Amino acid sequence: MSPSHLVVRRLLPEGAVLTVAVDDTLFKKVTVVWYALHGHRPSDASDRRERARWYTTKTYPSVSDMGAKLRRVIAARFLPTSPGRPTNQEIRAVQQAWAAASLDTAA
């Protein structure tokens, strides 16, 4: 057993809840590394200027910009995509199904 486990066992009563605070510096570092390896695009700073016009002289993305991009990438993986416009064939198939259903109920 590690010394840290022994200290925790000695200081906390049995069954006590232990809350661990994590320094957000680690998350910032991971975000910057992700951005450097996978997220960087040369147009990121100009895209940010387009979305936030008060950044008229922004030339490099901030850590906050990197985090926002990482959140968008993660969200895009888990949120459903837009189905887009139906094709004419799909529209006709639905119309035919409706027509067939109305004929079935009329009989």
C-alpha positions in Angstrom: 0.0 0.0 0.0 1.3 3.4 -0.9 2.2 6.0 1.7 -0.6 8.3 0.4 -3.2 5.6 1.0 -1.9 5.1 4.5 -2.2 8.8 5.3 -5.7 9.0 4.0 -6.7 5.9 6.0 -5.2 7.4 9.1 -6.7 10.8 8.7 -10.2 10.0 7.5 -12.8 8.1 9.4 -14.1 4.9 7.9 -16.7 5.6 5.2 -15.8 9.3 4.9 -16.2 10.9 1.4 -13.0 12.2 -0.1 -13.3 15.0 -2.6 -10.3 15.5 -4.9 -9.8 18.9 -6.5 -8.2 18.7 -9.9 -6.2 21.7 -11.1 -7.5 22.9 -14.4 -4.0 23.6 -15.6 -3.8 19.9 -16.5 -6.9 20.2 -18.7 -5.5 23.4 -20.3 -2.3 21.6 -21.1 -4.1 18.6 -22.6 -6.2 21.0 -24.7 -3.2 22.8 -26.0 -1.5 19.5 -26.9 -4.6 18.2 -28.6 -4.9 21.5 -30.5 -1.2 21.4 -31.6 -1.5 17.8 -32.8 -5.0 17.5 -34.2 -7.0 20.7 -34.0 -4.9 23.5 -35.5 -6.0 25.1 -38.8 -4.3 28.2 -40.2 -7.7 29.8 -40.5 -8.7 29.4 -36.8 -7.8 33.0 -35.8 -9.5 34.6 -38.8 -12.6 32.4 -38.1 -12.6 33.6 -34.6 -12.4 37.2 -35.8 -15.5 36.5 -38.0 -17.5 35.2 -35.0 -16.3 37.9 -32.6 -15.7 41.1 -34.5 -14.2 42.8 -31.4 -11.1 40.6 -32.0 -9.8 42.9 -34.8 -6.2 42.1 -34.2 -6.3 38.5 -33.1 -3.5 36.6 -34.8 -3.3 33.5 -32.6 -6.0 31.4 -31.0 -6.2 31.6 -27.2 -6.5 28.6 -24.9 -10.1 29.5 -24.6 -10.5 29.3 -28.4 -8.7 25.9 -28.4 -11.1 24.6 -25.7 -14.1 25.8 -27.6 -12.9 24.1 -30.7 -12.3 20.9 -28.8 -15.8 21.1 -27.3 -17.2 21.5 -30.9 -15.3 18.5 -32.1 -16.5 16.4 -29.2 -20.1 17.5 -29.6 -20.0 16.8 -33.4 -19.1 13.2 -32.6 -22.0 12.6 -30.3 -24.8 14.9 -31.5 -27.0 13.7 -34.3 -26.3 15.1 -37.7 -28.9 17.0 -39.7 -30.8 14.6 -42.0 -30.8 17.2 -44.8 -33.4 17.7 -47.4 -35.3 14.6 -48.6 -34.9 13.5 -52.1 -37.7 13.5 -54.6 -37.8 9.8 -54.5 -38.2 9.8 -50.7 -41.0 12.4 -50.9 -42.9 10.3 -53.5 -42.5 7.2 -51.3 -44.0 9.0 -48.3 -46.8 10.5 -50.4 -47.6 7.0 -51.8 -47.6 5.5 -48.3 -50.0 8.3 -47.1 -52.3 7.6 -50.1 -52.2 3.9 -49.5 -53.0 4.4 -45.8 -55.9 6.7 -46.5 -57.3 4.1 -49.0 -57.0 1.4 -46.4 -58.9 3.4 -43.8 -61.7 4.3 -46.3 -62.4 0.7 -47.1 
